[in-house]
Each structure stands twice: as C-alpha cells, then as structure tokens.
Amino acid sequence: MKLYMKILLLFTLVALSSNTFARKEIIVGGYEFPPFVSINDGKPQGMTLDLIELLNKSQNKYLFKFTLTTSKRRYKDFSENKYSLIFFENIIWGWQAEPIAPSRVILNGGEVFIAKAIPGRDESFFNTLKDKTILGIIGYHYKFANLVTNREYLQKYFKMELGTGHRENINSVIDRDSPTIAIVTKSYLNLFLSKNPTLRSKLLISSKFDQIYRHTILVRQNTAPGISEINELIDKLKKKGELDKVWQKYGIKN
C-alpha cells in the first residue's frame, strides 16, 4: 500500500511538473500609465499586473509575464518582438501600421482637464486652451492635439509641457499661479484624491472629457493566444466577477 501511494505521488508530481513546463510563456508589455501600470520603489504594480495574475490562475496553457517599456518606446519594442500583448490600449494610439489586433473593449474611461481652484474661476476656464500652459505626459496621445505625440508640435501649437507622471502634473497645477491646465486620466485622479482628500478643494476638475477611453488588449497577429482566445479568457474572468474586483480595488466604476 505504501509503495502504491509513493508511486501515485510520484506520478502526480511529474504530471504537475510537466504541466508547468508545458505552459507557453507570453510576454505582456506595459509602460507607466497609472493606475494600469505604476512604478513604486522600482517595482511595476497596477491593474495590468493584477490582470496577469488572474490570467495565470485561471488557466494552465499560458504563463503570462510582464515586461516594462515606456510610452514612447513601446512601438519599437513591439516591432522587435520583445512582447506580444499590451493591456489597456487603443489601436488608434499609433498602432495602425503594426501587425496587431484589438480584443473586445474590457474597460471604459477617459481623461479630464484640471486646473488650480481659485475664487471666481469656474468650468468656463476650460472652454479655450489658448493662452494657457498645458501639462501632459511624454508619449501620450491627446484628442485635442489630434493624437500627435511629437514634442515640438505640441510645444509649438498647444504650449504643452511634457512630464513623466500625473502626480507631478497635479502638483504643478496646484503650485503655479499662471493659467495652467493638466490632463489626467479620470481613474488615476479618483485614486489620487481618495488618498489625498485634502487636495480636492484645491483643484477645479472639468466635467467634460478630452478623450473617452475604450480600453482593449492589443494582440500580435498570427500568434497564440489569438484574439478569440484572449476574448474567451477575459469573458471567463468577467463572468466570475474577477474583473469587477480589480476595478473596485482601484476605485473604478465600469
């Protein structure tokens, strides 16, 4: 009996080991784009990493792993086959020429304008962007700027200053006395203000969006997993309520 149990245990361990090694490694690219990817103490965190964890737990065919790129370098890294998938993207953000296809929309969102709250200033302040400094982020696509990311173009025609993060832009808006506007993803702004509630009264937030997001997963064509399989994996997580748990963690209502 003991010998039988040992043999059974051995076969079980071999089967589990074989199953693990059989999983195809899939590299998921991502750049700092909070709350989807945030860098804390040099470590990537955020919704993309949470979704990767869920995908790995929900099936044993693929092993999804994350690699960090930048908003500007992501196209070059994709063309050099450094990753095959990128989450929370939109194909109109410069991907049209790449061998890539979008999944179904997995999350809606958008970007809003913010300014320093001062007496007498109301939402009409956002009616025109002329004679104002606009703070954005390097490599991001803004609808008001025709989705162009070229720094010289943005500086020349929109008086834009490009930084590397939403937090620094929010702080700059609050600190400056000159007419300044920043564009921030609504999901990040909500999360930021939930952690810094005293700053809410210092900000004027537009009710209109510069851009409405239709976030998808972009998938390299002619490779596995393909679009239909990615859609199926996401649908399973959605039906189980796992995606809603991720959205709730970051204060997002989808």
TANOR-V146147 format. One record per residue. N is the residue number from 0. PSI is psi in whole degrees, 0 to 359 (* if undefined). Layout:
n = <N;N>
psi = <PSI;PSI>
This chain:
n = <0;1;2;3;4;5;6;7;8;9;10;11;12;13;14;15;16;17;18;19;20;21;22;23;24;25;26;27;28;29;30;31;32;33;34;35;36;37;38;39;40;41;42;43;44;45;46;47;48;49;50;51;52;53;54;55;56;57;58;59;60;61;62;63;64;65;66;67;68;69;70;71;72;73;74;75;76;77;78;79;80;81;82;83;84;85;86;87;88;89;90;91;92;93;94;95;96;97;98;99;100;101;102;103;104;105;106;107;108;109;110;111;112;113;114;115;116;117;118;119;120;121;122;123;124;125;126;127;128;129;130;131;132;133;134;135;136;137;138;139;140;141;142;143;144;145;146;147;148;149;150;151;152;153;154;155;156;157;158;159;160;161;162;163;164;165;166;167;168;169;170;171;172;173;174;175;176;177;178;179;180;181;182;183;184;185;186;187;188;189;190;191;192;193;194;195;196;197;198;199;200;201;202;203;204;205;206;207;208;209;210;211;212;213;214;215;216;217;218;219;220;221;222;223;224;225;226;227;228;229;230;231;232;233;234;235;236;237;238;239;240;241;242;243;244;245;246;247;248;249;250;251;252;253>
psi = <317;320;319;316;322;318;318;317;319;315;323;315;320;318;316;318;316;322;320;313;339;345;131;128;126;123;128;122;156;151;165;114;71;144;11;315;123;149;115;118;39;2;128;135;175;188;324;315;323;320;322;316;317;317;321;328;336;350;166;20;323;149;105;132;150;141;138;132;199;164;328;325;354;327;316;316;323;315;336;13;33;345;163;338;152;130;156;51;170;134;338;353;50;12;0;330;356;154;74;151;147;146;181;158;129;341;140;154;202;178;139;163;143;154;170;132;119;156;133;350;128;192;344;343;331;1;329;145;358;148;25;147;133;125;126;195;138;129;354;151;124;133;318;337;23;26;16;137;357;124;315;318;314;323;320;314;341;5;45;144;126;125;200;357;153;320;313;326;321;314;323;319;316;323;335;146;339;155;109;138;142;152;125;142;135;322;318;318;316;316;318;315;333;333;342;62;335;342;349;319;347;357;140;123;129;147;340;153;145;322;136;125;143;81;133;177;125;130;132;134;155;39;167;139;145;184;312;322;320;315;319;317;317;320;320;317;322;315;329;354;8;323;320;325;322;314;315;324;328;15;30;133;116;*>
